[in-house]
């Protein structure tokens, strides 16, 4: 992976997942079309995959933040392939972020 803050590996409820800090790098949420494109790319490598696109709100006494993340919950069959799949996910993220960067409103 080229940028560990864009994509990182985590574990939730005993399952491995890849997390994309999409909003930090794009300033927006991932579109439904982008999520479907990611799903199709992952199905070239896996039998099944679960993707969660979320908007989280974080607060403390000094700040407020909205975080847009895409989480890919990996099936057990992907154990040991996290690095390989992270490269695919990072390619998707970079392409999705880059293609909309130049679209004028």
N, C-alpha and C positions, 0 to 999 in steps of 0.2 A: 504494500500500500504506500502511496506517496504522501498522504496527509492523514495522520492518525486522528486528527480532530474532526475530520469530515466523516469518517467511518470508524467505528470501534466495535469490538466484540464484547458481549455481556452474557449473563445468564439470568434467566427469570423463570421461577417456578420449576427449576431443574432442566430447563431447555436452553440450549445455546441460541443466541440471537445476534444479528448484526444490526447496529443502530447507525442511522444516517442523520447527522445534524443538518438536515436539509435547509431549514430556515435561516440558520446562521450564515450560510454561504450564498443563499439565493434571495433572501429577503421576502420569501413567500412560501406557501404550502406547495407540495407536489400536487400536480393535477391528476385527475382520475386516469387520463390517457397515459401519463407518465408511470403511474402505478401499474396499470395493465401491461405496459411495455416491459417493466421490470419483472412482473410475474411471468410473462412469456419467455424472457431471457433465462430466468431461473429454472423454468420447466425444461429447458434444453439440457440442464444439468441434474435436475432432481425429479422425483416422481410427484412430489407435492410440496407446497410451501404456503405459509400463512404470512401475509403482509398487513401491518397495522400502520396507518397514517394518522398521526395524532397531533393535537394542539394542546399543549400543557401551559398552565399559568403558574408562575413561581413568584412568591412574595416574601419579603422580609421587611423589617422596619425601614430600610434604606433604599429599597428598589423593588421594581415590579418587572417581570419579563414574561413574554410569550415565546414559547419554544415550539417550533414545528419539526417533528422528527418522523422518520420512517423506520419502522422496526420490522426486520425479517426474522420470523421465528423458524428456525431450521428444524427439519425432521431429524430423528435419530440416525437415519441413513446418511446424513451429512457429517456425522462426527468425524473429526480429523481433517475435514475439507474446508474449514472456516477461512483460512488464508486465501485459498483458491477462489472461493465464492466471494470473499471480500473484494478481490480485484474486479470481478464481474460487476458487483454492486457499485464500486467506486467509479468504474467506467460509465455506468448508467447515470450516476449522480452528476458527474462532470459534464456529460453530454446534455442532460436535462437542464442543468443550471446554465450552461453555455448557450444553448439554443434560444432561450428566452431572454437572455441578457441584452440582446440587440433589437428586441421588438419594441417599437415605440407605441405608447398608449394612444 
